[in-house]
Amino acid sequence: MNPAPPDLSLPRTQKRSDGNLFWIIGQGIRMTGMPAFAPTHTEDEIWKMVAFVRHLPNLTQEERSRLTVKEKSEEQDQDR
């Protein structure tokens, strides 16, 4: 992607308030690959995304592996 997506586990993202992350996830960021999730997701789902972003710096190796496996299977589905 151009611009490249940021590493959301970095302090730059983690220092943002929960409310700011909620707004960004809900509204997206124009002219980037960051879509707005508010039109297709409930507030509760967006809050869960905020919680996931908060958990990123503490992902276990098992969690990383599960995400990577899912990512690869989704890529294969898109290629079909």
Phi and psi in radians as a Rosetta constraint file:
Dihedral C 1 N 2 CA 2 C 2 CIRCULARHARMONIC -2.337 0.35
Dihedral N 2 CA 2 C 2 N 3 CIRCULARHARMONIC 1.982 0.35
Dihedral C 2 N 3 CA 3 C 3 CIRCULARHARMONIC -1.285 0.35
Dihedral N 3 CA 3 C 3 N 4 CIRCULARHARMONIC 2.737 0.35
Dihedral C 3 N 4 CA 4 C 4 CIRCULARHARMONIC -1.127 0.35
Dihedral N 4 CA 4 C 4 N 5 CIRCULARHARMONIC 2.473 0.35
Dihedral C 4 N 5 CA 5 C 5 CIRCULARHARMONIC -1.196 0.35
Dihedral N 5 CA 5 C 5 N 6 CIRCULARHARMONIC 2.523 0.35
Dihedral C 5 N 6 CA 6 C 6 CIRCULARHARMONIC -1.325 0.35
Dihedral N 6 CA 6 C 6 N 7 CIRCULARHARMONIC 2.790 0.35
Dihedral C 6 N 7 CA 7 C 7 CIRCULARHARMONIC -1.414 0.35
Dihedral N 7 CA 7 C 7 N 8 CIRCULARHARMONIC 1.885 0.35
Dihedral C 7 N 8 CA 8 C 8 CIRCULARHARMONIC -1.272 0.35
Dihedral N 8 CA 8 C 8 N 9 CIRCULARHARMONIC -0.104 0.35
Dihedral C 8 N 9 CA 9 C 9 CIRCULARHARMONIC -1.534 0.35
Dihedral N 9 CA 9 C 9 N 10 CIRCULARHARMONIC -0.143 0.35
Dihedral C 9 N 10 CA 10 C 10 CIRCULARHARMONIC -1.256 0.35
Dihedral N 10 CA 10 C 10 N 11 CIRCULARHARMONIC 2.667 0.35
Dihedral C 10 N 11 CA 11 C 11 CIRCULARHARMONIC -0.938 0.35
Dihedral N 11 CA 11 C 11 N 12 CIRCULARHARMONIC -0.569 0.35
Dihedral C 11 N 12 CA 12 C 12 CIRCULARHARMONIC -0.985 0.35
Dihedral N 12 CA 12 C 12 N 13 CIRCULARHARMONIC -0.705 0.35
Dihedral C 12 N 13 CA 13 C 13 CIRCULARHARMONIC -1.443 0.35
Dihedral N 13 CA 13 C 13 N 14 CIRCULARHARMONIC -0.746 0.35
Dihedral C 13 N 14 CA 14 C 14 CIRCULARHARMONIC -1.141 0.35
Dihedral N 14 CA 14 C 14 N 15 CIRCULARHARMONIC -0.392 0.35
Dihedral C 14 N 15 CA 15 C 15 CIRCULARHARMONIC -1.396 0.35
Dihedral N 15 CA 15 C 15 N 16 CIRCULARHARMONIC -0.174 0.35
Dihedral C 15 N 16 CA 16 C 16 CIRCULARHARMONIC -1.202 0.35
Dihedral N 16 CA 16 C 16 N 17 CIRCULARHARMONIC 2.659 0.35
Dihedral C 16 N 17 CA 17 C 17 CIRCULARHARMONIC -1.272 0.35
Dihedral N 17 CA 17 C 17 N 18 CIRCULARHARMONIC 2.769 0.35
Dihedral C 17 N 18 CA 18 C 18 CIRCULARHARMONIC -1.021 0.35
Dihedral N 18 CA 18 C 18 N 19 CIRCULARHARMONIC -0.712 0.35
Dihedral C 18 N 19 CA 19 C 19 CIRCULARHARMONIC -1.087 0.35
Dihedral N 19 CA 19 C 19 N 20 CIRCULARHARMONIC -0.686 0.35
Dihedral C 19 N 20 CA 20 C 20 CIRCULARHARMONIC -1.172 0.35
Dihedral N 20 CA 20 C 20 N 21 CIRCULARHARMONIC -0.746 0.35
Dihedral C 20 N 21 CA 21 C 21 CIRCULARHARMONIC -1.105 0.35
Dihedral N 21 CA 21 C 21 N 22 CIRCULARHARMONIC -0.719 0.35
Dihedral C 21 N 22 CA 22 C 22 CIRCULARHARMONIC -1.014 0.35
Dihedral N 22 CA 22 C 22 N 23 CIRCULARHARMONIC -0.799 0.35
Dihedral C 22 N 23 CA 23 C 23 CIRCULARHARMONIC -1.120 0.35
Dihedral N 23 CA 23 C 23 N 24 CIRCULARHARMONIC -0.803 0.35
Dihedral C 23 N 24 CA 24 C 24 CIRCULARHARMONIC -1.081 0.35
Dihedral N 24 CA 24 C 24 N 25 CIRCULARHARMONIC -0.795 0.35
Dihedral C 24 N 25 CA 25 C 25 CIRCULARHARMONIC -1.130 0.35
Dihedral N 25 CA 25 C 25 N 26 CIRCULARHARMONIC -0.723 0.35
Dihedral C 25 N 26 CA 26 C 26 CIRCULARHARMONIC -1.218 0.35
Dihedral N 26 CA 26 C 26 N 27 CIRCULARHARMONIC -0.729 0.35
Dihedral C 26 N 27 CA 27 C 27 CIRCULARHARMONIC -1.685 0.35
Dihedral N 27 CA 27 C 27 N 28 CIRCULARHARMONIC -0.337 0.35
Dihedral C 27 N 28 CA 28 C 28 CIRCULARHARMONIC 1.323 0.35
Dihedral N 28 CA 28 C 28 N 29 CIRCULARHARMONIC -3.107 0.35
Dihedral C 28 N 29 CA 29 C 29 CIRCULARHARMONIC -2.266 0.35
Dihedral N 29 CA 29 C 29 N 30 CIRCULARHARMONIC 2.036 0.35
Dihedral C 29 N 30 CA 30 C 30 CIRCULARHARMONIC -1.010 0.35
Dihedral N 30 CA 30 C 30 N 31 CIRCULARHARMONIC 2.590 0.35
Dihedral C 30 N 31 CA 31 C 31 CIRCULARHARMONIC 1.122 0.35
Dihedral N 31 CA 31 C 31 N 32 CIRCULARHARMONIC 0.391 0.35
Dihedral C 31 N 32 CA 32 C 32 CIRCULARHARMONIC -2.349 0.35
Dihedral N 32 CA 32 C 32 N 33 CIRCULARHARMONIC -3.125 0.35
Dihedral C 32 N 33 CA 33 C 33 CIRCULARHARMONIC -1.471 0.35
Dihedral N 33 CA 33 C 33 N 34 CIRCULARHARMONIC 0.146 0.35
Dihedral C 33 N 34 CA 34 C 34 CIRCULARHARMONIC -1.561 0.35
Dihedral N 34 CA 34 C 34 N 35 CIRCULARHARMONIC 1.813 0.35
Dihedral C 34 N 35 CA 35 C 35 CIRCULARHARMONIC -1.353 0.35
Dihedral N 35 CA 35 C 35 N 36 CIRCULARHARMONIC 2.887 0.35
Dihedral C 35 N 36 CA 36 C 36 CIRCULARHARMONIC -1.543 0.35
Dihedral N 36 CA 36 C 36 N 37 CIRCULARHARMONIC 2.147 0.35
Dihedral C 36 N 37 CA 37 C 37 CIRCULARHARMONIC -1.613 0.35
Dihedral N 37 CA 37 C 37 N 38 CIRCULARHARMONIC -0.244 0.35
Dihedral C 37 N 38 CA 38 C 38 CIRCULARHARMONIC -1.039 0.35
Dihedral N 38 CA 38 C 38 N 39 CIRCULARHARMONIC -0.635 0.35
Dihedral C 38 N 39 CA 39 C 39 CIRCULARHARMONIC -1.171 0.35
Dihedral N 39 CA 39 C 39 N 40 CIRCULARHARMONIC -0.374 0.35
Dihedral C 39 N 40 CA 40 C 40 CIRCULARHARMONIC -2.094 0.35
Dihedral N 40 CA 40 C 40 N 41 CIRCULARHARMONIC -0.061 0.35
Dihedral C 40 N 41 CA 41 C 41 CIRCULARHARMONIC -2.312 0.35
Dihedral N 41 CA 41 C 41 N 42 CIRCULARHARMONIC 2.628 0.35
Dihedral C 41 N 42 CA 42 C 42 CIRCULARHARMONIC -1.339 0.35
Dihedral N 42 CA 42 C 42 N 43 CIRCULARHARMONIC 2.880 0.35
Dihedral C 42 N 43 CA 43 C 43 CIRCULARHARMONIC -1.041 0.35
Dihedral N 43 CA 43 C 43 N 44 CIRCULARHARMONIC -0.691 0.35
Dihedral C 43 N 44 CA 44 C 44 CIRCULARHARMONIC -1.058 0.35
Dihedral N 44 CA 44 C 44 N 45 CIRCULARHARMONIC -0.735 0.35
Dihedral C 44 N 45 CA 45 C 45 CIRCULARHARMONIC -1.131 0.35
Dihedral N 45 CA 45 C 45 N 46 CIRCULARHARMONIC -0.673 0.35
Dihedral C 45 N 46 CA 46 C 46 CIRCULARHARMONIC -1.174 0.35
Dihedral N 46 CA 46 C 46 N 47 CIRCULARHARMONIC -0.696 0.35
Dihedral C 46 N 47 CA 47 C 47 CIRCULARHARMONIC -1.079 0.35
Dihedral N 47 CA 47 C 47 N 48 CIRCULARHARMONIC -0.607 0.35
Dihedral C 47 N 48 CA 48 C 48 CIRCULARHARMONIC -1.163 0.35
Dihedral N 48 CA 48 C 48 N 49 CIRCULARHARMONIC -0.602 0.35
Dihedral C 48 N 49 CA 49 C 49 CIRCULARHARMONIC -1.158 0.35
Dihedral N 49 CA 49 C 49 N 50 CIRCULARHARMONIC -0.693 0.35
Dihedral C 49 N 50 CA 50 C 50 CIRCULARHARMONIC -1.048 0.35
Dihedral N 50 CA 50 C 50 N 51 CIRCULARHARMONIC -0.785 0.35
Dihedral C 50 N 51 CA 51 C 51 CIRCULARHARMONIC -1.078 0.35
Dihedral N 51 CA 51 C 51 N 52 CIRCULARHARMONIC -0.660 0.35
Dihedral C 51 N 52 CA 52 C 52 CIRCULARHARMONIC -1.134 0.35
Dihedral N 52 CA 52 C 52 N 53 CIRCULARHARMONIC -0.770 0.35
Dihedral C 52 N 53 CA 53 C 53 CIRCULARHARMONIC -1.050 0.35
Dihedral N 53 CA 53 C 53 N 54 CIRCULARHARMONIC -0.710 0.35
Dihedral C 53 N 54 CA 54 C 54 CIRCULARHARMONIC -1.103 0.35
Dihedral N 54 CA 54 C 54 N 55 CIRCULARHARMONIC -0.566 0.35
Dihedral C 54 N 55 CA 55 C 55 CIRCULARHARMONIC -1.411 0.35
Dihedral N 55 CA 55 C 55 N 56 CIRCULARHARMONIC -0.310 0.35
Dihedral C 55 N 56 CA 56 C 56 CIRCULARHARMONIC -0.886 0.35
Dihedral N 56 CA 56 C 56 N 57 CIRCULARHARMONIC -0.775 0.35
Dihedral C 56 N 57 CA 57 C 57 CIRCULARHARMONIC -1.110 0.35
Dihedral N 57 CA 57 C 57 N 58 CIRCULARHARMONIC -0.307 0.35
Dihedral C 57 N 58 CA 58 C 58 CIRCULARHARMONIC -1.907 0.35
Dihedral N 58 CA 58 C 58 N 59 CIRCULARHARMONIC 0.277 0.35
Dihedral C 58 N 59 CA 59 C 59 CIRCULARHARMONIC -1.040 0.35
Dihedral N 59 CA 59 C 59 N 60 CIRCULARHARMONIC 2.368 0.35
Dihedral C 59 N 60 CA 60 C 60 CIRCULARHARMONIC -1.410 0.35
Dihedral N 60 CA 60 C 60 N 61 CIRCULARHARMONIC 2.892 0.35
Dihedral C 60 N 61 CA 61 C 61 CIRCULARHARMONIC -1.074 0.35
Dihedral N 61 CA 61 C 61 N 62 CIRCULARHARMONIC -0.652 0.35
Dihedral C 61 N 62 CA 62 C 62 CIRCULARHARMONIC -1.094 0.35
Dihedral N 62 CA 62 C 62 N 63 CIRCULARHARMONIC -0.759 0.35
Dihedral C 62 N 63 CA 63 C 63 CIRCULARHARMONIC -1.108 0.35
Dihedral N 63 CA 63 C 63 N 64 CIRCULARHARMONIC -0.750 0.35
Dihedral C 63 N 64 CA 64 C 64 CIRCULARHARMONIC -1.039 0.35
Dihedral N 64 CA 64 C 64 N 65 CIRCULARHARMONIC -0.755 0.35
Dihedral C 64 N 65 CA 65 C 65 CIRCULARHARMONIC -1.089 0.35
Dihedral N 65 CA 65 C 65 N 66 CIRCULARHARMONIC -0.765 0.35
Dihedral C 65 N 66 CA 66 C 66 CIRCULARHARMONIC -1.100 0.35
Dihedral N 66 CA 66 C 66 N 67 CIRCULARHARMONIC -0.694 0.35
Dihedral C 66 N 67 CA 67 C 67 CIRCULARHARMONIC -1.159 0.35
Dihedral N 67 CA 67 C 67 N 68 CIRCULARHARMONIC -0.711 0.35
Dihedral C 67 N 68 CA 68 C 68 CIRCULARHARMONIC -1.149 0.35
Dihedral N 68 CA 68 C 68 N 69 CIRCULARHARMONIC -0.741 0.35
Dihedral C 68 N 69 CA 69 C 69 CIRCULARHARMONIC -1.083 0.35
Dihedral N 69 CA 69 C 69 N 70 CIRCULARHARMONIC -0.783 0.35
Dihedral C 69 N 70 CA 70 C 70 CIRCULARHARMONIC -1.106 0.35
Dihedral N 70 CA 70 C 70 N 71 CIRCULARHARMONIC -0.741 0.35
Dihedral C 70 N 71 CA 71 C 71 CIRCULARHARMONIC -1.016 0.35
Dihedral N 71 CA 71 C 71 N 72 CIRCULARHARMONIC -0.805 0.35
Dihedral C 71 N 72 CA 72 C 72 CIRCULARHARMONIC -1.126 0.35
Dihedral N 72 CA 72 C 72 N 73 CIRCULARHARMONIC -0.699 0.35
Dihedral C 72 N 73 CA 73 C 73 CIRCULARHARMONIC -1.205 0.35
Dihedral N 73 CA 73 C 73 N 74 CIRCULARHARMONIC -0.595 0.35
Dihedral C 73 N 74 CA 74 C 74 CIRCULARHARMONIC -1.183 0.35
Dihedral N 74 CA 74 C 74 N 75 CIRCULARHARMONIC -0.660 0.35
Dihedral C 74 N 75 CA 75 C 75 CIRCULARHARMONIC -1.112 0.35
Dihedral N 75 CA 75 C 75 N 76 CIRCULARHARMONIC -0.711 0.35
Dihedral C 75 N 76 CA 76 C 76 CIRCULARHARMONIC -1.140 0.35
Dihedral N 76 CA 76 C 76 N 77 CIRCULARHARMONIC -0.681 0.35
Dihedral C 76 N 77 CA 77 C 77 CIRCULARHARMONIC -1.103 0.35
Dihedral N 77 CA 77 C 77 N 78 CIRCULARHARMONIC -0.659 0.35
Dihedral C 77 N 78 CA 78 C 78 CIRCULARHARMONIC -1.242 0.35
Dihedral N 78 CA 78 C 78 N 79 CIRCULARHARMONIC -0.494 0.35
Dihedral C 78 N 79 CA 79 C 79 CIRCULARHARMONIC -1.268 0.35
Dihedral N 79 CA 79 C 79 N 80 CIRCULARHARMONIC -0.321 0.35
